[in-house]
Amino acid sequence: MFKSLFKSSSRNFTMSPTVSSASPRHLKSMLDVNHQELTALVDNAAKFKANLKAGVNAREYHQKLLGKLVAMLFSKRSTRTRVSTEGAAAFFGAQPMFLGKDDIQLGVNESIYDTTKVISSMVSCIFARVNKHSEILELCKHSDVPIINALCDKYHPLQAIADILAIKEAFGTTQGLKLTWIGDANNVINDLAIAALKSGISVSVVTPSDISFDSDIKQEAEKLAEASGLKFETSHDPISALNSANIVVTDTWISMGEEAQKQAKLKQFAGFQISQEMIKKSNIASNWKFMHCLPRHPEEVADDVFYSDNSIVFPEAENRLYAAISVLDAFVVNRGKII
């Protein structure tokens, strides 16, 4: 893991290189794009999806990054993120280069500054799937090419874009909907809450009583809700929060690296499994849909919801490819100009 990859080397840097006016635009979280830009990213993802499904000749796009490299700096194993980011690079004609924790010198005998400067001098962008958000910030500070956050402990922007696309596909619009999150307060809901509110969706976040939603994200979410006439709320009561909900979302309760805490986590989240029994106890909207970013575990959601007609988890997962294509198009091909 980058826990070891990013440990200090023998050389420490107290000064950062001067950032020029031509510094690349990075995607660290959904806070980095405004309402209109997020809408454009989602709409462009939908267009790329429609064209690919229709078999439209993609030769024009294949020339955009032909002969270039796209680095995949991954500290954590992945299914959807790796396939989607490599697929996006290939779509534009680039060569994806996977750089796992055992593949490069970073954290062994080379500093993050040295490594970032070297890698960014050879590639067109870096997809970074890391542990700490501070690692994303360090990469952005030193990189000469766009850094695209493919996951860190605080944010997951590519997932949020894919989720908003899935919601728009399912309902035809995002305006006036309500999203209820039932589960842990983690990176997925941090970015999804911001993306949803920027898309006209009210958000209710439900966690166990001893888990608090990130205070910084909460503050930003409340500002967005107030400015848009939407609702943002946090609570510890799943049944109440499901009232009038159109979208129900959860995620893993036990993240990578927390396996030793499994029994304690299961006890902490007792009563939080999303099931038809829970749904029937609520006044949920009749057109409700269920979402999960995967991988899924039975304790989080029962089969009678996960595999039901209300579930859109697999189209949601597929959308990760088109989200990655849209982001690569915006931040690399078009150099950060989204609209």
ABEGO torsion letter per residue (X at the ends): XAAAAABBBABBBABBBBBBAABBBBBABAAABBAAAAAAAAAAAAAAAAAAAAGBBAAAAAAAABGBBBBBBBABBBAAAAAAAAAAAAAAGBBBBBBBAAABABGAABBAAAAAAAAAAABABBBBBBABAAAAAAAAAABABBBBBAEBAABBAAAAAAAAAAAAAAAGBABGBBBBBBEBBBAAAAAAAAAAAAAGBBBBBBBBAABBBBAAAAAAAAAAAAAAGBBBBBBABAAAAABGBABBBBBBABBBGAAAAAAAAAAAABGABBBAAAAAABBBBAABBBBBAOBBBAAABBAAAAABAABAAAAAAAAAAAAAAAAAAAAAAAGGBAX
